[in-house]
Amino acid sequence: MAVRVTSEEAVILRAVAARQVEYRWRRGPYSDRYTLGAENVTVAARPLARRGLIWHPPGSSRPELSPAAAAWLAAHPEPAP
């Protein structure tokens, strides 16, 4: 099954890979909030976790990529500016 990722989700996955995302809090049953990089931008990434693209190691505030997400990133390098 192919992994489908929106451009907004790709930004989050690349930031997770660069260890620039930190878990902050849960907002309701459908939304976890994360801080993205030094800009302190809060994003909702729960759909990525529900789809198995990111996961949280026990005791860590930083999500990690699943093997499927890592493979997607390897196949879709970031476009040059």
NORLINUR-V693632 format. One record per residue. PSI is psi in whole degrees, -180 to 180 (* if undefined). BURIAL is I if it has 24 or more other ideal C-beta (glycine too) atoms within 12 Angstrom, else O. Layout:
PSI_BURIAL / PSI_BURIAL
This chain:
131_O / 142_O / 128_I / 130_O / 130_I / 168_O / -35_O / -41_O / -35_I / -39_I / -44_I / -45_I / -41_I / -37_I / -38_I / -45_I / -34_I / 5_O / 40_O / 10_O / 135_I / 134_I / 136_I / -61_O / 165_O / 134_O / 98_O / -176_O / -10_O / 0_O / 118_O / 146_I / 139_I / 149_I / 133_I / 105_I / -167_O / -13_O / -11_O / 39_O / 129_O / 128_O / 154_I / 117_I / 12_I / -39_I / -34_O / -39_I / -43_I / -34_O / -1_O / 21_O / -27_I / 159_I / 164_I / 115_O / 142_O / 132_O / 2_O / 147_O / -1_O / 124_I / 160_I / 157_I / 145_I / 165_I / -37_O / -42_O / -40_I / -40_O / -39_O / -45_I / -39_I / -34_O / -15_O / 75_O / 154_O / 133_O / 148_O / 145_O / *_O
